[in-house]
Amino acid sequence: MKPHDHPAARRIRQRAAAFGIRFRPVKVKARHDGWTPERQRDFIDRLCLIGNVSGAARAIGKTPQSAYRLREHKGAGSFRRAWDDALNVSRSNVVDVAIERCLEGETVPVFYKGRKVCEWTRYDNRIVLAALRMLVRHDQVVGALKDQEFFE
């Protein structure tokens, strides 16, 4: 089973599509390999799914550096908000997948002499603990930044 075939990944894709983050694509010079409005939408969708800028950019055939340049482009305010919203969606998806894997486990095939002989289900609570730690750290950083902006 490929990672993108995992039932949890399918549910996340459906949720991301249903969430439908709307934004106004950044107007850039037209190029066949450039940041077309379609590529920008695909990038935001991928960002919803995986929450990783490098992975999302590479998934659509672009580099992370060009994604960050597009984010800083003049007139990219709507794209920046969509980017931030997509990262927030992905954080909640990460926790959902972690809890699901904790409860349902992960199927691991067992091979003997090159043939698959059986499967077993592995349960791992460390995934949930890591996801919860990530969320706590994120909330602490965001809280500290908000406090700093408030006092400046």
Contact map, one row per residue, 1 for C-alpha under 8 A:
11101100000000000000000000000000000000000000000000000000000000000000000000000000000000000000000000000000000000000000000000000000000000000000000000000000
11111100000000000000000000000000000000000000000000000000000000000000000000000000000000000000000000000000000000000000000000000000000000000000000000000000
11111100100000000000000000000000000000000000000000000000000000000000000000000000000000000000000000000000000000000000000000000000000000000000000000000000
01111100110000000000000000000000000000000000000000000000000000000000000000000000000000000000000000000000000000000000000000000000000000000000000000000000
11111110110000000000000000000000000000000000000000000000000000000000000000000000000000000000000000000000000000000000000000000000000000000000000000000000
11111111110000000000000000000000000000000000000000000000000000000000000000000000000000000000000000000000000000000000000000000000000000000000000000000000
00001111111000000000000000000000000000000000000000000000000000000000000000000000000000000000000000000000000000000000000000000000000000000000000000000000
00000111111100000000000000000000000000000000000000000000000000000000000000000000000000000000000010010000000000000000000000000000000000000000000000000000
00111111111110000000000000000000000000000000000010000000000000000000000000000000000000000000000010000000000000000000000000000000000000000000000000000000
00011111111111000000000000000000000000000000000000000000000000000000000000000000000000000000000000000000000000000000000000000000000000000000000000000000
00000011111111100000000000000000000000000000000000000000000000000000000000000000000000000000000000000000000000000000000000000000000000000000000000000000
00000001111111110000000000000000000000000000000010000000000000000000000000000000000000000000100000000000000000000000000000000000000000000000000000000000
00000000111111111000000000000000000000000000000010000000000000000000000000000000000000000000000000000000000000000000000000000000000000000000000000000000
00000000011111111100000000000000000000000000000000000000000000000000000000000000000000000000000000000000000000000000000000000000000000000000000000000000
00000000001111111110000000000000000000000000000000000000000000000000000000000000000000000000000000000000000000000000000000000000000000000000000000000000
00000000000111111111000000000000000000000000100110000000000000000000000000000000000000001000000000000000000000000000000000000000000000000000000000000000
00000000000011111111000000000000000000000000100000000000000000000000000000000000000000000000000000000000000000000000000000000000000000000000000000000000
00000000000001111111000000000000000000000000000000000000000000000000000000000000000000000000000000000000000000000000000000000000000000000000000000000000
00000000000000111111100000000000000000000000000000000000000000000000000000000000000000000000000000000000000000000000000000000000000000000000000000000000
00000000000000011111110000000000000000000000000000000000000000000000000000000000000000000000000000000000000000000000000000000000000000000000000000000000
00000000000000000011111000000000000000000001000000000000000000000000000000000000010011000000000000000000000000000000000000000000000000000000000000000000
00000000000000000001111100000000000000000000000000000000000000000000000000000000010000000000000000000000000000000000000000000000000000000000000000000000
00000000000000000000111110000000000000000000000000000000000000000000000000000110110000000000000000000000000000000000000000000000000000000000000000000000
00000000000000000000011111000000000000000000000000000000000000000000000000000110000000000000000000000000000000000000000000000000000000000000000000000000
00000000000000000000001111100000000010011000000000000000000000000000000000010110000000000000000000000000000000000000000000000000000000000000000000000000
00000000000000000000000111110000000010000000000000000000000000000000010010110110000000000000000000000000000000000000000000000000000000000000000000000000
00000000000000000000000011111000000000000000000000000000000000000000000000100000000000000000000000000000000000000000000000000000000000000000000000000000
00000000000000000000000001111100001100000000000000000000000000000000000000000000000000000000000000000000000000000000000000000000000000000000000000000000
00000000000000000000000000111110010000000000000000000000000000000000000000000000000000000000000000000000000000000000000000000000000000000000000000000000
00000000000000000000000000011111011100000000000000000000000000000000000000000000000000000000000000000000000000000000000000000000000000000000000000000000
00000000000000000000000000001111111100000000000000000000000000000000000000000000000000000000000000000000000000000000000000000000000000000000000000000000
00000000000000000000000000000111110000000000000000000000000000000000000000000000000000000000000000000000000000000000000000000000000000000000000000000000
00000000000000000000000000000011111000000000000000000000000000000000000000000000000000000000000000000000000000000000000000000000000000000000000000000000
00000000000000000000000000001111111100000000000000000000000000000000000000000000000000000000000000000000000000000000000000000000000000000000000000000000
00000000000000000000000000010110111111110000000000000000000000000000000000000000000000000000000000000000000000000000000000000000000000000000000000000000
00000000000000000000000000010110011111110000000000000000000000000000000000000000000000000000000000000000000000000000000000000000000000000000000000000000
00000000000000000000000011000000001111111000000000000000000000000000000000000000000000000000000000000000000000000000000000000000000000000000000000000000
00000000000000000000000000000000001111111100000000000000000000000000000000000000000000000000000000000000000000000000000000000000000000000000000000000000
00000000000000000000000000000000001111111110000000000000000100000000000000000000000000000000000000000000000000000000000000000000000000000000000000000000
00000000000000000000000010000000001111111111000000000000000000000000000000000000000000000000000000000000000000000000000000000000000000000000000000000000
00000000000000000000000010000000000011111111100000000000000000000000000000000000000000000000000000000000000000000000000000000000000000000000000000000000
00000000000000000000000000000000000001111111110000000000000100000000000000000000000000000000000000000000000000000000000000000000000000000000000000000000
00000000000000000000000000000000000000111111111000000001101100000000000000000000000000000000000000000000000000000000000000000000000000000000000000000000
00000000000000000000100000000000000000011111111100000001000000000000000000000000011001000000000000000000000000000000000000000000000000000000000000000000
00000000000000011000000000000000000000001111111110000000000000000000000000000000000001000000000000000000000000000000000000000000000000000000000000000000
00000000000000000000000000000000000000000111111111100001001000000000000000000000000000000000000000000000000000000000000000000000000000000000000000000000
00000000000000000000000000000000000000000011111111111001000000000000000000000000001001100100000000000000000000000000000000000000000000000000000000000000
00000000000000010000000000000000000000000001111111100000000000000000000000000000000001111100000000000000000000000000000000000000000000000000000000000000
00000000100110010000000000000000000000000000111111100000000000000000000000000000000000000100100000000000000000000000000000000000000000000000000000000000
00000000000000000000000000000000000000000000011111110011000000000000000000000000000000000100000000000000000000000000000000000000000000000000000000000000
00000000000000000000000000000000000000000000011111111001000000000000000000000000000001100110000000000000000000000000000000000000000000000000000000000000
00000000000000000000000000000000000000000000001001111111000000000000000000000000000000100000000000000000000000000000000000000000000000000000000000000000
00000000000000000000000000000000000000000000001000111111100000010010000000000000000000000000000000000000000000000000000000000000000000000000000000000000
00000000000000000000000000000000000000000000000000011111110000110000000000000000000000000000000000000000000000000000000000000000000000000000000000000000
00000000000000000000000000000000000000000000000001011111111000000000000000000000000000000000000000000000000000000000000000000000000000000000000000000000
00000000000000000000000000000000000000000011011001111111111100000000000000000000000000000000000000000000000000000000000000000000000000000000000000000000
00000000000000000000000000000000000000000010000000001111111111110010000000000000000000000000000000000000000000000000000000000000000000000000000000000000
00000000000000000000000000000000000000000000000000000111111111110000000000000000000000000000000000000000000000000000000000000000000000000000000000000000
00000000000000000000000000000000000000000010010000000011111111000000000000000000000000000000000000000000000000000000000000000000000000000000000000000000
00000000000000000000000000000000000000100110000000000001111111000000000000000000000000000000000000000000000000000000000000000000000000000000000000000000
00000000000000000000000000000000000000000000000000000000111111100000000000000000000000000000000000000000000000000000000000000000000000000000000000000000
00000000000000000000000000000000000000000000000000000000111111110110000000000000000000000000000000000000000000000000000000000000000000000000000000000000
00000000000000000000000000000000000000000000000000000100110011111110000000000000000000000000000000000000000000000000000000000000000000000000000000000000
00000000000000000000000000000000000000000000000000001100110001111111000000000000000000000000000000000000000000000000000000000000000000000000000000000000
00000000000000000000000000000000000000000000000000000000000000111111100000000000000000000000000000000000000000000000000000000000000000000000000000000000
00000000000000000000000000000000000000000000000000000000000001111111110000000000000000000000000000000000000000000000000000000000000000000000000000000000
00000000000000000000000000000000000000000000000000001000100001111111111000000000000000000000000000000000000000000000000000000000000000000000000000000000
00000000000000000000000000000000000000000000000000000000000000011111111100000000000000000000000000000000000000000000000000000000000000000000000000000000
00000000000000000000000000000000000000000000000000000000000000001111111110000000000000000000000000000000000000000000000000000000000000000000000000000000
00000000000000000000000001000000000000000000000000000000000000000111111110010000000000000000000000000000000000000000000000000000000000000000000000000000
00000000000000000000000000000000000000000000000000000000000000000011111110010011000000000000000000000000000000000000000000000000000000000000000000000000
00000000000000000000000000000000000000000000000000000000000000000001111111010000000000000000000000000000000000000000000000000000000000000000000000000000
00000000000000000000000001000000000000000000000000000000000000000000111111110000000000000000000000000000000000000000000000000000000000000000000000000000
00000000000000000000000000000000000000000000000000000000000000000000000111111000000000000000000000000000000000000000000000000000000000000000000000000000
00000000000000000000000001100000000000000000000000000000000000000000000011111100000000000000000000000000000000000000000000000000000000000000000000000000
00000000000000000000000011000000000000000000000000000000000000000000011111111111000000000000000000000000000000000000000000000000000000000000000000000000
00000000000000000000000000000000000000000000000000000000000000000000000001111111100000000000000000000000000000000000000000000000000000000000000000000000
00000000000000000000001111000000000000000000000000000000000000000000000000111111110000000000000000000000000000000000000000000000000000000000000000000000
00000000000000000000001111000000000000000000000000000000000000000000001000011111111000000000000000000000000000000000000000000000000000000000000000000000
00000000000000000000000000000000000000000000000000000000000000000000001000011111111100000000000000000000000000000000000000000000000000000000000000000000
00000000000000000000001000000000000000000000000000000000000000000000000000001111111110000000000000000000000000000000000000000000000000000000000000000000
00000000000000000000111000000000000000000001000000000000000000000000000000000111111111000000000000000000000000000000000000000000000000000000000000000000
00000000000000000000000000000000000000000001001000000000000000000000000000000011111111100000000000000000000000000000000000000000000000000000000000000000
00000000000000000000000000000000000000000000000000000000000000000000000000000001111111110000000000000000000000000000000000000000000000000000000000000000
00000000000000000000100000000000000000000000000000000000000000000000000000000000111111111000000000000000000000000000000000000000000000000000000000000000
00000000000000000000100000000000000000000001101100100000000000000000000000000000011111111100000000000000000000000000000000000000000000000000000000000000
00000000000000000000000000000000000000000000001100110000000000000000000000000000001111111110000000000000000000000000000000000000000000000000000000000000
00000000000000000000000000000000000000000000000100000000000000000000000000000000000111111111000000000000000000000000000000000000000000000000000000000000
00000000000000010000000000000000000000000000000100000000000000000000000000000000000011111111100000000000000000000000000000000000000000000000000000000000
00000000000000000000000000000000000000000000001111100000000000000000000000000000000001111111110000000000000000000000000000000000000000000000000000000000
00000000000000000000000000000000000000000000000000100000000000000000000000000000000000111111111000000000000000000000000000000000000000100000000000000000
00000000000000000000000000000000000000000000000000000000000000000000000000000000000000011111111100000000000000000000000000000000000000000000000000000000
00000000000100000000000000000000000000000000000010000000000000000000000000000000000000001111111110000000000000000000000000000000000000000000000000000000
00000000000000000000000000000000000000000000000000000000000000000000000000000000000000000111111111000000000000000000000000000000001000000000000000000000
00000000000000000000000000000000000000000000000000000000000000000000000000000000000000000011111111100000000000000000000000000001001100000000000000000000
00000000000000000000000000000000000000000000000000000000000000000000000000000000000000000001111111110000000000000000000000000000000000000000000000000000
00000001100000000000000000000000000000000000000000000000000000000000000000000000000000000000111111111000000000000000000000000000000000000000000000000000
00000000000000000000000000000000000000000000000000000000000000000000000000000000000000000000011111111100000000000000000000000011001000000000000000000000
00000000000000000000000000000000000000000000000000000000000000000000000000000000000000000000001111111110000000000000000000000011000000000000000000000000
00000001000000000000000000000000000000000000000000000000000000000000000000000000000000000000000111111111100000000000000000000000000000000000000000000000
00000000000000000000000000000000000000000000000000000000000000000000000000000000000000000000000011111111110000000000000000110010000000000000000000000000
00000000000000000000000000000000000000000000000000000000000000000000000000000000000000000000000001111111100000000000000000111011000000000000000000000000
00000000000000000000000000000000000000000000000000000000000000000000000000000000000000000000000000111111100000000000000000100000000000000000000000000000
00000000000000000000000000000000000000000000000000000000000000000000000000000000000000000000000000011111110000000000000000100000000000000000000000000000
00000000000000000000000000000000000000000000000000000000000000000000000000000000000000000000000000011111111000000000000011110000000000000000000000000000
00000000000000000000000000000000000000000000000000000000000000000000000000000000000000000000000000001001111100000000000011100000000000000000000000000000
00000000000000000000000000000000000000000000000000000000000000000000000000000000000000000000000000000000111110000000001111000000000000000000000000000000
00000000000000000000000000000000000000000000000000000000000000000000000000000000000000000000000000000000011111000000001111000000000000000000000000000000
00000000000000000000000000000000000000000000000000000000000000000000000000000000000000000000000000000000001111100001111100000000000000000000000000000000
00000000000000000000000000000000000000000000000000000000000000000000000000000000000000000000000000000000000111110001111100000000000000000000000000000000
00000000000000000000000000000000000000000000000000000000000000000000000000000000000000000000000000000000000011111111110000000000000000000000000000000000
00000000000000000000000000000000000000000000000000000000000000000000000000000000000000000000000000000000000001111111100000000000000000000000000000000000
00000000000000000000000000000000000000000000000000000000000000000000000000000000000000000000000000000000000000111110000000000000000000000000000000000000
00000000000000000000000000000000000000000000000000000000000000000000000000000000000000000000000000000000000000111111000000000000000000000000000000000000
00000000000000000000000000000000000000000000000000000000000000000000000000000000000000000000000000000000000000111111100000000000000000000000000000000000
00000000000000000000000000000000000000000000000000000000000000000000000000000000000000000000000000000000000011110111110000000000000000000000000000000000
00000000000000000000000000000000000000000000000000000000000000000000000000000000000000000000000000000000000011110011111000000000000000000000000000000000
00000000000000000000000000000000000000000000000000000000000000000000000000000000000000000000000000000000000011100001111100000000000000000000000000000000
00000000000000000000000000000000000000000000000000000000000000000000000000000000000000000000000000000000001111000000111110000000000000000000000000000000
00000000000000000000000000000000000000000000000000000000000000000000000000000000000000000000000000000000001111000000011111000000000000000000000000000000
00000000000000000000000000000000000000000000000000000000000000000000000000000000000000000000000000000000111100000000001111100000000000000000000000000000
00000000000000000000000000000000000000000000000000000000000000000000000000000000000000000000000000000000111100000000000111110000000000000000000000000000
00000000000000000000000000000000000000000000000000000000000000000000000000000000000000000000000000001111110000000000000011111000000000000000000000000000
00000000000000000000000000000000000000000000000000000000000000000000000000000000000000000000000000001100100000000000000001111110000000000000000000000000
00000000000000000000000000000000000000000000000000000000000000000000000000000000000000000000000000000100000000000000000000111111100000000000000000000000
00000000000000000000000000000000000000000000000000000000000000000000000000000000000000000000000000000000000000000000000000011111110000000000000000000000
00000000000000000000000000000000000000000000000000000000000000000000000000000000000000000000000001101100000000000000000000011111111000000000000000000000
00000000000000000000000000000000000000000000000000000000000000000000000000000000000000000000001001100100000000000000000000001111111100000000000000000000
00000000000000000000000000000000000000000000000000000000000000000000000000000000000000000000000000000000000000000000000000001111111110000000000000000000
00000000000000000000000000000000000000000000000000000000000000000000000000000000000000000000000000000000000000000000000000000111111111000000000000000000
00000000000000000000000000000000000000000000000000000000000000000000000000000000000000000000011001000000000000000000000000000011111111100000000000000000
00000000000000000000000000000000000000000000000000000000000000000000000000000000000000000000001000000000000000000000000000000001111111110000000000000000
00000000000000000000000000000000000000000000000000000000000000000000000000000000000000000000000000000000000000000000000000000000111111111000000000000000
00000000000000000000000000000000000000000000000000000000000000000000000000000000000000000000000000000000000000000000000000000000011111111100000000000000
00000000000000000000000000000000000000000000000000000000000000000000000000000000000000000010000000000000000000000000000000000000001111111110000000000000
00000000000000000000000000000000000000000000000000000000000000000000000000000000000000000000000000000000000000000000000000000000000111111111000000000000
00000000000000000000000000000000000000000000000000000000000000000000000000000000000000000000000000000000000000000000000000000000000011111111100000000000
00000000000000000000000000000000000000000000000000000000000000000000000000000000000000000000000000000000000000000000000000000000000001111111110000000000
00000000000000000000000000000000000000000000000000000000000000000000000000000000000000000000000000000000000000000000000000000000000000111111111000000000
00000000000000000000000000000000000000000000000000000000000000000000000000000000000000000000000000000000000000000000000000000000000000011111111100000000
00000000000000000000000000000000000000000000000000000000000000000000000000000000000000000000000000000000000000000000000000000000000000001111111110000000
00000000000000000000000000000000000000000000000000000000000000000000000000000000000000000000000000000000000000000000000000000000000000000111111111000000
00000000000000000000000000000000000000000000000000000000000000000000000000000000000000000000000000000000000000000000000000000000000000000011111111100000
00000000000000000000000000000000000000000000000000000000000000000000000000000000000000000000000000000000000000000000000000000000000000000001111111110000
00000000000000000000000000000000000000000000000000000000000000000000000000000000000000000000000000000000000000000000000000000000000000000000111111111000
00000000000000000000000000000000000000000000000000000000000000000000000000000000000000000000000000000000000000000000000000000000000000000000011111111100
00000000000000000000000000000000000000000000000000000000000000000000000000000000000000000000000000000000000000000000000000000000000000000000001111111110
00000000000000000000000000000000000000000000000000000000000000000000000000000000000000000000000000000000000000000000000000000000000000000000000111111111
00000000000000000000000000000000000000000000000000000000000000000000000000000000000000000000000000000000000000000000000000000000000000000000000011111111
00000000000000000000000000000000000000000000000000000000000000000000000000000000000000000000000000000000000000000000000000000000000000000000000001111111
00000000000000000000000000000000000000000000000000000000000000000000000000000000000000000000000000000000000000000000000000000000000000000000000000111111
00000000000000000000000000000000000000000000000000000000000000000000000000000000000000000000000000000000000000000000000000000000000000000000000000011111
